[in-house]
Amino acid sequence: MGKYEVISSNSRKLKRVVIAVVSFILIIVSSGIGIYYFLSLEEESKLISESIVKKNTNSVDSDKKNKIVSISDVVEESDIAKPGIKKLVVDIKGQIKNPGTYEVNQGTRVIDVIKIAGGLTAFSDTSLINLSKKVFDEMVIIVHSKDDVIKINSNKTEPPEKIENNASIDNSASSVSKVVNINTASLTELTTLSGIGDSKAQDIIDYRNSNGDFKTIDEIMNVTGIGESLFAKIKENITV
């Protein structure tokens, strides 16, 4: 083997060694870069996940806080939250949509209890009860029907209930009558006057039909059967 051939052989071996070493180094470097990139992506993904979780948690906490504040506001405005508010139990009957017993706050009025009980029926007449009256514990409220009011006002019958109506004006349902215009009142309306029955009511109508409207309330004494004593009973409740 010649001198040049030995050098050439050694050169090829060295070249292969260099290539192998460089390839190994490149593999190591590439692997390191890959691992670093993978770890970076994982860390970034973790940070994003933590950020999303934190944001959602803050959102939930904010909603809870808002709900608590909202409930707190309602409670503060409610009488329940105010110390010293006394609870009363009242019983409402008659021409009411949902009759029964109800627990209400002290200071509640009759009109408020009617609303709580669903309101009035189509047959109700509240002319004999004090809607603005403040309720008290164990109070009984009776809402009359229109027919009952007519009977009560005409003194033909006692109030239909046997239980005292605590909501009545002056606590006496029979003590209050509507003011009746004797020139326009119907037979039924005229019978609501004390001492005026169907017969006298018809006489009043016949008189005004024959003689024209009453000029003064005193003129009603010209009607047969109505004297000074009866006029004294009804004069405060009639008009022309």
C-alpha positions in Angstrom: 0.0 0.0 0.0 1.3 3.4 -1.0 1.7 6.4 1.2 -1.1 8.3 -0.5 -3.5 5.4 -0.2 -2.9 5.3 3.6 -3.6 9.0 3.9 -6.7 8.7 1.8 -8.0 5.8 3.9 -7.4 7.7 7.2 -9.0 10.8 5.7 -12.2 8.9 4.9 -12.3 7.4 8.3 -11.9 10.8 9.9 -14.6 12.2 7.7 -17.0 9.5 8.7 -16.2 10.1 12.4 -16.8 13.8 12.0 -20.1 13.2 10.2 -21.2 10.8 12.9 -20.3 13.2 15.6 -22.0 16.1 13.9 -25.1 14.0 13.3 -25.2 12.9 16.9 -24.8 16.6 18.1 -27.6 17.6 15.7 -29.8 14.9 17.0 -29.1 15.9 20.6 -29.7 19.6 19.8 -32.9 18.8 17.9 -34.2 16.7 20.7 -33.4 19.4 23.2 -35.2 22.0 21.2 -38.2 19.7 20.8 -38.4 19.0 24.5 -38.0 22.7 25.3 -40.8 23.6 22.8 -43.0 20.9 24.2 -42.5 22.0 27.7 -43.1 25.7 26.7 -46.4 24.7 25.0 -47.4 22.7 28.1 -46.6 25.6 30.4 -48.5 28.0 28.2 -51.4 25.7 28.1 -51.4 25.4 31.8 -51.3 29.2 32.2 -54.2 29.6 29.8 -56.2 26.9 31.7 -55.5 28.6 35.0 -56.5 31.9 33.6 -59.8 30.5 32.3 -60.6 28.8 35.6 -59.8 31.9 37.5 -62.0 34.0 35.2 -64.9 31.6 35.6 -64.4 31.4 39.3 -64.4 35.2 39.5 -67.6 35.3 37.4 -69.3 32.8 39.6 -68.2 34.7 42.7 -69.4 37.9 41.2 -72.8 36.3 40.4 -73.1 35.0 43.9 -72.1 38.4 45.3 -74.7 40.1 43.1 -77.4 37.6 44.2 -76.5 38.0 47.8 -76.6 41.8 47.4 -79.9 41.5 45.6 -81.4 39.3 48.3 -80.0 41.6 51.0 -81.6 44.6 49.4 -85.0 42.8 49.3 -84.7 41.7 52.9 -83.7 45.2 54.0 -86.8 46.6 52.2 -89.0 43.9 53.6 -90.8 44.3 56.9 -89.5 40.9 57.9 -86.0 42.3 58.2 -87.1 45.2 60.4 -87.1 44.4 64.1 -90.2 45.2 66.1 -92.7 44.6 63.2 -95.6 42.7 64.8 -97.5 40.0 62.9 -101.3 40.0 63.0 -103.8 37.3 61.9 -107.0 38.4 60.3 -110.0 36.5 59.0 -111.7 37.7 55.8 -115.1 36.3 54.7 -117.9 37.0 52.3 -117.7 38.3 48.7 -113.9 37.8 48.4 -112.1 35.5 45.9 -110.0 33.7 48.4 -111.6 33.9 51.9 -109.6 32.7 54.8 -107.2 33.7 57.5 -104.1 35.7 56.6 -100.9 36.8 58.5 -100.2 40.4 57.9 -97.9 43.2 59.3 -99.1 45.6 61.9 -100.3 48.8 60.1 -101.9 46.8 57.3 -105.3 48.2 56.2 -108.6 46.5 55.2 -108.0 47.3 51.5 -104.6 45.6 51.7 -106.1 42.4 53.1 -108.7 42.4 50.3 -105.9 42.5 47.8 -103.9 39.8 49.5 -107.1 37.6 49.5 -107.3 37.9 45.7 -109.7 40.9 45.5 -113.5 41.3 45.4 -116.0 39.2 43.6 -118.4 40.7 41.1 -121.2 40.6 43.6 -119.5 42.5 46.4 -120.4 45.9 47.9 -117.9 47.6 50.1 -120.1 50.6 51.0 -120.6 49.4 54.6 -117.0 48.7 55.4 -114.1 51.0 56.2 -111.5 50.1 53.6 -108.9 52.5 55.2 -109.3 51.0 58.7 -106.1 49.5 60.1 -106.4 45.8 61.0 -105.8 44.3 64.4 -105.1 40.7 65.6 -108.0 38.3 65.3 -110.0 40.9 63.3 -112.9 39.7 61.3 -113.6 41.3 57.9 -116.9 40.6 56.1 -117.5 41.8 52.6 -121.2 42.0 51.9 -123.0 41.2 48.7 -125.0 43.9 46.9 -128.3 42.2 47.9 -127.2 42.0 51.6 -126.4 45.7 51.6 -129.8 46.6 50.2 -131.5 44.5 52.9 -129.3 46.0 55.7 -129.9 49.6 54.5 -133.6 49.0 54.3 -133.7 47.7 57.9 -135.7 44.7 56.7 -133.2 42.4 58.3 -130.3 42.3 60.6 -126.8 41.8 59.1 -126.7 38.3 57.6 -123.7 37.3 59.6 -123.8 36.3 63.2 -120.2 37.2 63.7 -119.4 40.9 64.3 -117.9 42.6 61.3 -114.9 44.4 62.7 -114.4 46.2 59.4 -117.9 47.9 59.4 -118.1 51.6 59.5 -118.6 52.6 63.2 -118.7 48.8 63.8 -122.4 48.8 62.8 -123.3 47.8 59.3 -126.9 48.9 59.7 -126.0 52.4 60.9 -124.9 53.7 57.5 -127.0 54.4 54.4 -126.3 55.8 51.1 -127.7 59.2 50.2 -130.5 58.6 47.8 -131.7 61.1 45.1 -135.5 60.9 45.4 -135.9 62.3 41.9 -133.9 59.6 40.2 -133.8 56.6 42.6 -135.3 53.3 41.5 -137.8 51.4 43.7 -134.9 49.2 45.0 -132.8 52.2 45.9 -135.7 53.9 47.7 -136.3 50.8 49.8 -132.8 51.3 51.3 -134.2 54.3 53.2 -135.3 53.7 56.8 -139.0 52.9 57.0 -139.6 52.9 53.3 -140.9 49.6 52.0 -142.0 48.6 48.5 -145.4 50.3 48.8 -144.1 53.7 50.0 -141.3 53.5 47.4 -143.8 53.0 44.7 -145.9 55.9 46.0 -142.9 58.2 45.8 -142.3 57.1 42.2 -146.0 57.6 41.3 -146.0 61.1 42.9 -143.0 62.4 41.0 -144.4 60.9 37.7 -147.6 62.8 38.3 -146.2 66.0 39.7 -142.7 66.3 38.3 -139.4 66.2 40.3 -139.3 67.1 43.9 -138.1 70.7 44.4 -137.0 70.2 48.0 -136.7 67.1 50.2 -139.5 68.4 52.4 -141.9 67.9 49.5 -141.7 64.2 50.0 -144.1 64.6 52.9 -146.8 65.2 50.3 -146.5 61.5 49.5 -149.2 59.4 51.1 -147.9 57.7 54.2 -144.9 59.9 54.7 -145.3 62.2 57.7 -143.0 64.3 59.8 -141.8 61.4 62.0 -140.8 59.3 59.0 -139.3 62.4 57.2 -137.1 63.0 60.3 -135.7 59.5 59.9 -134.8 59.8 56.3 -134.0 63.5 55.7 -130.3 63.0 56.3 -130.2 60.3 53.7 -132.1 61.9 50.8 -131.4 64.6 48.3 -132.9 66.2 45.2 
